[in-house]
Amino acid sequence: MPSPIPLNRFLPLVLSPSVDLRPCSSPLVIPGKDGKNFLGGTPSRRTHRLPPRLAWCSIDWDQLCFLQPLGSGGFGSVYKATYHGATVAVKQVKKSSKNRLASRQSFWAELNVACLQHANVVRVVAASTCAPASQNSLGTIIMEYVGNITLHHVIYGTSDAWRQGEDDEGGCGKKALSMEETVCYSCDIMTGLAFLHSQGIVHLDLKPANVFITEQGVCKIGDFGCSQKLEDGLSQSPQVCQQGGTYTHRAPELLKGERVTAKADIYSFAITLWQIVMREQPYLGERQYVLYAVVAYN
């Protein structure tokens, strides 16, 4: 079913360049009616000093209503909300006092998929570098709501929505995926990944926890905070993605500091397929430096 929110209505046609090439800054507020922002804070005097391309906002704050928190991570928090009457997910990237540059890179990396539409990729609806004065946020991203169930939940039985009344033969409370489910999920991920690569985008953190499963059983790749665009300057760079990713799913060439290519995602996809079939955690119990040596240098 097509989204009730038109993509081109809110997103600017031209966003800033890739995360490694753009200066990163953002205003602290977005003024609303009567000089107040949508959470009632006071406008910041810094707003007008920002270059226009760093202060763009495609969010209609009057139409955004937060409902409940869905989760939080190292770079921000995600909320369930409504936007123009449709259910959406809202991600607010926080200002990290420990690593502010990484927080900025994560925000801009999420926008690598802005203006893209595909059935197996979580869609960005609107975004803003502006934030309420009461929020410790670098920016806000509104995405289509795909639920709160991930492939990780399905594989390891860590969500009540996917738990069955009886344990499987292993007695671990995990129900094995059927062959049909395994094939469908794998094809969905592969199709979404192929689309991203056709657009010159590498995910660089593909794993079950970043693959969402809708109520219709469709897999959608999400969480692009480590992604990169394979533009001329980046594809030839010997430097790997600054945001890191998950070390158990990182390709050997990235562990060795070689340049980023789409092959890194293929390696992560293979590890994910292994998890679907085996229902085990990769390299469980291994120390990180040991894993680096084993995977990178065999």
C-alpha positions as CSV (number, residue, x, y, z in Angstrom):
1,M,0.0,0.0,0.0
2,P,1.5,3.4,-1.0
3,S,2.3,5.8,1.9
4,P,-0.3,8.5,2.5
5,I,2.6,11.0,2.8
6,P,4.1,12.1,-0.5
7,L,7.9,12.0,-0.5
8,N,8.5,15.0,-2.6
9,R,6.3,17.2,-0.6
10,F,8.6,17.6,2.4
11,L,12.2,16.6,1.4
12,P,14.4,19.2,-0.3
13,L,15.5,18.3,-3.8
14,V,19.1,18.7,-3.0
15,L,20.6,17.7,0.4
16,S,24.1,18.3,1.5
17,P,27.0,16.2,0.1
18,S,28.2,12.9,1.7
19,V,29.1,12.9,5.3
20,D,32.8,13.0,4.9
21,L,32.7,16.2,2.7
22,R,30.2,18.5,4.4
23,P,30.7,20.8,7.3
24,C,28.3,19.8,10.1
25,S,26.3,22.1,12.2
26,S,22.7,22.7,13.1
27,P,20.5,25.3,14.8
28,L,19.0,24.5,18.1
29,V,15.4,25.5,17.4
30,I,12.8,25.8,14.8
31,P,10.5,28.7,15.6
32,G,6.8,27.9,15.5
33,K,3.7,30.1,15.8
34,D,4.0,33.1,18.0
35,G,7.8,32.7,18.2
36,K,7.5,29.3,20.1
37,N,8.8,26.0,19.0
38,F,6.7,22.8,19.0
39,L,7.8,21.8,22.5
40,G,7.4,25.3,24.0
41,G,11.1,26.3,24.2
42,T,12.5,29.7,23.4
43,P,14.0,30.4,20.0
44,S,17.8,30.5,19.7
45,R,19.6,33.6,18.5
46,R,22.0,31.3,16.6
47,T,19.5,30.2,14.0
48,H,19.9,33.2,11.6
49,R,23.7,32.9,11.7
50,L,23.7,29.5,10.0
51,P,24.3,29.1,6.3
52,P,20.9,28.4,4.6
53,R,22.0,25.0,3.4
54,L,22.7,23.9,7.0
55,A,19.5,25.3,8.3
56,W,17.0,23.6,6.0
57,C,13.9,22.1,7.4
58,S,11.3,19.9,5.6
59,I,9.3,19.0,8.7
60,D,5.9,20.5,9.3
61,W,6.2,20.6,13.1
62,D,2.5,21.4,13.7
63,Q,1.6,18.1,12.1
64,L,4.0,16.0,14.2
65,C,2.7,14.3,17.4
66,F,4.9,12.1,19.5
67,L,3.2,8.9,20.9
68,Q,5.8,6.7,22.6
69,P,9.5,5.9,22.7
70,L,10.5,2.8,20.7
71,G,14.2,2.6,21.7
72,S,17.5,4.4,22.1
73,G,21.1,3.9,21.0
74,G,24.5,5.4,21.0
75,F,23.6,8.2,18.6
76,G,20.0,9.0,19.5
77,S,16.4,7.9,20.2
78,V,13.5,6.7,18.1
79,Y,9.8,7.4,18.8
80,K,6.5,6.3,17.4
81,A,4.6,9.3,16.2
82,T,1.9,10.6,13.8
83,Y,2.7,13.0,11.0
84,H,-0.1,14.4,8.8
85,G,-2.3,11.7,10.3
86,A,0.0,8.8,9.3
87,T,1.9,6.7,11.8
88,V,5.7,7.3,11.5
89,A,8.9,6.7,13.3
90,V,10.9,9.7,14.4
91,K,14.7,9.5,15.1
92,Q,16.4,12.3,17.0
93,V,20.2,12.3,16.8
94,K,21.6,13.5,20.0
95,K,24.6,15.7,20.5
96,S,27.2,13.4,21.9
97,S,29.6,15.2,24.3
98,K,32.1,12.4,23.9
99,N,32.1,12.2,20.1
100,R,30.1,15.1,18.5
101,L,31.7,14.5,15.1
102,A,30.4,10.9,15.1
103,S,26.9,12.1,16.0
104,R,26.9,14.5,13.1
105,Q,28.2,11.9,10.7
106,S,25.5,9.5,11.8
107,F,22.8,12.1,11.1
108,W,24.0,12.9,7.7
109,A,24.6,9.2,6.9
110,E,21.0,8.5,7.6
111,L,20.0,10.9,4.9
112,N,22.0,9.0,2.3
113,V,18.7,7.2,1.5
114,A,16.6,10.4,1.4
115,C,14.5,10.7,-1.8
116,L,14.9,7.0,-2.4
117,Q,11.9,4.7,-2.5
118,H,12.0,0.9,-2.5
119,A,9.8,-1.8,-1.0
120,N,12.7,-3.3,1.0
121,V,14.3,-0.1,2.3
122,V,12.9,2.0,5.2
123,R,11.8,5.3,3.6
124,V,12.8,8.8,4.9
125,V,9.7,11.0,4.9
126,A,11.1,14.3,6.1
127,A,14.1,15.7,8.0
128,S,15.5,18.8,9.7
129,T,18.7,20.1,11.0
130,C,16.7,22.3,13.3
131,A,15.6,21.1,16.7
132,P,13.7,22.4,19.7
133,A,15.7,24.3,22.3
134,S,14.6,21.8,25.0
135,Q,16.2,18.9,23.0
136,N,19.8,17.9,23.0
137,S,19.5,17.0,19.3
138,L,21.6,17.6,16.2
139,G,18.7,16.9,13.9
140,T,15.4,15.0,13.4
141,I,14.5,12.4,10.8
142,I,11.0,11.2,10.1
143,M,10.7,7.7,8.6
144,E,8.0,5.4,7.6
145,Y,6.8,3.3,10.5
146,V,7.6,-0.4,9.9
147,G,6.9,-1.7,13.4
148,N,9.4,-2.6,16.2
149,I,10.1,-6.2,15.2
150,T,13.5,-7.0,13.6
151,L,15.0,-10.1,12.1
152,H,17.1,-10.4,15.2
153,H,13.8,-10.8,17.2
154,V,12.6,-13.5,14.8
155,I,15.8,-15.5,14.7
156,Y,16.5,-15.5,18.5
157,G,12.9,-15.3,19.8
158,T,13.6,-12.2,21.8
159,S,10.2,-10.5,21.2
160,D,6.9,-11.6,22.7
161,A,5.3,-10.9,19.3
162,W,7.2,-13.8,17.8
163,R,7.4,-16.2,20.7
164,Q,5.3,-19.3,20.5
165,G,3.6,-21.2,23.3
166,E,5.8,-24.2,23.0
167,D,9.6,-24.4,22.8
168,D,11.2,-26.0,19.8
169,E,13.2,-29.1,19.9
170,G,16.2,-27.2,21.3
171,G,14.3,-26.0,24.3
172,C,15.6,-22.5,23.8
173,G,12.2,-20.8,23.2
174,K,13.1,-20.2,19.6
175,K,10.9,-21.4,16.7
176,A,12.9,-22.2,13.6
177,L,12.0,-20.3,10.5
178,S,10.3,-22.3,7.8
179,M,12.0,-22.8,4.5
180,E,9.5,-20.4,2.9
181,E,10.2,-17.7,5.5
182,T,13.9,-18.1,5.1
183,V,13.8,-17.8,1.4
184,C,11.4,-14.8,1.4
185,Y,13.4,-12.9,4.1
186,S,16.7,-13.6,2.3
187,C,15.3,-12.4,-1.1
188,D,13.9,-9.3,0.5
189,I,17.3,-8.3,2.0
190,M,19.1,-9.2,-1.2
191,T,16.7,-7.1,-3.3
192,G,17.0,-4.1,-1.0
193,L,20.7,-4.4,-0.9
194,A,21.0,-4.6,-4.7
195,F,18.8,-1.5,-5.0
196,L,21.1,0.5,-2.5
197,H,24.2,-0.6,-4.4
198,S,22.6,0.5,-7.7
199,Q,22.2,3.9,-6.2
200,G,25.9,4.0,-5.1
201,I,25.1,3.5,-1.4
202,V,26.7,1.0,0.9
203,H,25.0,0.2,4.2
204,L,28.2,-0.9,6.2
205,D,26.2,-2.2,9.2
206,L,23.9,-4.9,7.8
207,K,22.8,-7.3,10.5
208,P,19.6,-8.9,11.7
209,A,19.0,-6.1,14.2
210,N,18.9,-3.6,11.3
211,V,16.4,-5.5,9.2
212,F,12.8,-4.7,10.1
213,I,9.9,-7.0,9.4
214,T,6.5,-5.5,8.8
215,E,3.1,-6.9,9.7
216,Q,2.9,-8.2,6.2
217,G,6.1,-10.2,6.6
218,V,8.2,-7.9,4.4
219,C,11.8,-7.2,5.3
220,K,13.0,-3.6,5.1
221,I,16.6,-2.5,5.6
222,G,17.0,0.3,8.0
223,D,19.4,2.2,10.3
224,F,21.7,3.9,7.8
225,G,23.9,5.7,10.4
226,C,27.0,4.0,9.1
227,S,26.2,4.2,5.4
228,Q,28.3,5.9,2.7
229,K,27.9,7.1,-0.8
230,L,30.4,5.6,-3.2
231,E,31.2,8.9,-4.9
232,D,34.5,9.4,-6.6
233,G,36.2,10.8,-3.6
234,L,35.0,8.2,-1.2
235,S,35.2,5.0,-3.3
236,Q,38.9,5.5,-3.8
237,S,39.6,6.5,-0.2
238,P,41.7,4.1,1.9
239,Q,39.7,5.1,5.0
240,V,36.8,3.0,6.2
241,C,33.6,4.4,7.6
242,Q,34.2,6.5,10.6
243,Q,31.0,5.3,12.4
244,G,32.4,1.8,12.8
245,G,29.5,-0.6,12.4
246,T,29.3,-4.0,14.1
247,Y,32.6,-5.8,14.3
248,T,31.1,-9.3,14.1
249,H,29.7,-8.5,10.6
250,R,32.6,-6.4,9.2
251,A,34.3,-7.6,6.1
252,P,38.0,-8.5,6.3
253,E,39.1,-5.7,4.0
254,L,37.4,-3.1,6.3
255,L,39.1,-4.6,9.4
256,K,42.4,-4.2,7.5
257,G,41.7,-0.5,6.7
258,E,41.2,-1.0,2.9
259,R,38.8,1.1,0.9
260,V,35.1,0.7,1.1
261,T,33.2,-1.2,-1.7
262,A,29.8,-2.8,-2.0
263,K,31.5,-6.2,-1.3
264,A,31.6,-5.3,2.4
265,D,27.8,-5.5,2.5
266,I,27.9,-8.8,0.7
267,Y,30.0,-10.2,3.5
268,S,27.6,-8.8,6.1
269,F,24.7,-10.4,4.2
270,A,26.4,-13.8,4.3
271,I,26.9,-13.6,8.1
272,T,23.2,-12.6,8.4
273,L,22.2,-15.6,6.2
274,W,24.3,-17.9,8.5
275,Q,22.4,-16.5,11.5
276,I,19.0,-17.1,9.9
277,V,19.9,-20.8,9.2
278,M,21.9,-21.6,12.3
279,R,20.1,-19.4,14.8
280,E,23.4,-18.7,16.6
281,Q,25.4,-15.6,17.4
282,P,28.5,-15.2,15.2
283,Y,31.9,-15.4,17.1
284,L,30.1,-15.7,20.4
285,G,32.6,-15.2,23.3
286,E,35.5,-14.1,21.1
287,R,37.5,-11.1,22.2
288,Q,37.3,-8.3,19.7
289,Y,41.0,-8.1,19.0
290,V,41.1,-11.9,18.5
291,L,38.3,-11.7,16.0
292,Y,40.0,-8.9,14.1
293,A,43.1,-11.0,13.7
294,V,41.2,-14.2,12.7
295,V,38.8,-12.6,10.2
296,A,41.2,-10.0,8.7
297,Y,44.3,-12.2,8.4
298,N,42.8,-15.8,8.5
